[in-house]
Amino acid sequence: MDNLNKRRRERNPIVHRTKNFGGVRTAQEVHAKMGFRQPCQMPGCKNLPVIQAKLFMLHDDFVKQCPQMAAAIALTNPNGSRTIPCVPMTFGPMVMFSKVAACRSHQKELELEAAKAPSYVLVEIDRGPGADKPQVQVSHQIHI
């Protein structure tokens, strides 16, 4: 009997409702509240987001295409240095210059606008947990 339960657990990685705040919230609701950490950014809408889009650009292309934005980001860098914070990726160092979240009613608009991005912009869309990604993770900020 124990082997049967073990095989069921290995085969079914779905996080059940009872594990998320005693069954009060679904995995999607927990991720919307703790993962995205911001309300829908459409005018007049304060619903919880279900999708988030991050826009990245190669560091060199970013400096060439948007010199004023690059200067503004470098001046407001919180760690004191006058550099642009970069994210290491397989294509090279990339700058995240926009992050937008949208609720379920504005999800289609966000996807359509993200599809119109230029070819030199990398768009990363996060839809949160679902049937393909059932785990819920909460990011922790490290204070040094």
ABEGO torsion letter per residue (X at the ends): XAAAAAAAAAABABBBAAABGGGABBAAAAAAAAAAGBBBABBGBABBBABBBBBBBBAAAAAAABAAAAAAAAAABAAGBBBBBBBBBAAEBBBBABBBBBBAAAAAAAAAAAAABBAABBBBBBAEBBAABABBBBBBBBBX
